[in-house]
Amino acid sequence: MSHSSKTTRILAIHAHPDDIEILCAGTLIRLKEAGCEIYLRTMTAGDCGSAEFSAEHIARKRLQEAQASADLLGVSYDFLGFKDLQIVHDNAGRRRVTEELREIKPDIVITAPPVDYMSDHEMTSRLVRDACFNAPIPNYETEATRPATPMEKIPHLYFVDPVGGVDYYDNPITPEFVVDITPQFELKQQMLACHESQRDWLRKQHGMDEYLDASRRWSESRGARVGAQFGEGFQQYKGHPYPQDNLLLEILENGSLVV
């Protein structure tokens, strides 16, 4: 059930198609089961995610895969029009992401961590953090053709794990809390399996022989921290003047386990 009579809106926004599925799809499934409205967004269409196909071809394919994944969960998906390896922390990017937040008006935003292995992830994190702050400011203009109205307040902001759970120097980054996704894990894997085009690319570029097996191992490692079979880790951003209460855990009604 929802934490209140108002339907809670959750925006999960990461850099590329498949990032959300790998890092937080299980939690999103739980939140949908709790009655929340879920919105999936990626910054790019994944146009550099192939050594075989052209940017245009792989982008079309990956958008189809991302939509198929969202359809399995029965939620909204879109991408914000950025290009792979070209996400930068600038005013144009801030305006674009802020406008997306104003259109959706989420209560909770889940995004990439501030420290991760590649710039697209880190720039996404910074742009989304700024957009959460900017979205309620009436005099902040996004320059959209038909701009949405400002949000009423700053949403709760959460970061997913960095890929591999480490910083630049291979030091572990410990999650603030871990959500038990054991009952939701198989649907998470089905969503991830929609991204079939990435199988060969992840093997070539990332050294992942089988991305579904890699997802299973990672979810097992996070779940093991709290005695669950499968889990997903998060950090809540609590900088001034962002919300301090953990709304995500409140909604899950203690169904998640805290590190």
Buried (B, 14 or more C-beta within 10 A) or exposed (E): EBBEEEEBBBBBBBBBBBBBBBBBBBBBBBBBEBEBBBBBBBBBBBBBBBEEBEBEEBBBBBBBBBBBBBEBBEBBBBBBEBBBEBBEBEEEBBBBBBBBBBBBBBBBBBBBBBBBBBBBBBBBBBBBBBBBBBBBEEEBEBEBEEBBEBBEBBBBBBBBBBBBBBBEEEEEBEBBBBBBBEBBBEBBBBBBBBBEBBBEBBEEEBEBEEBBEBBBEBBBEBBEBBEBEBBBBBBBBBEEEBBEEBBBBEBBEEBBBEE
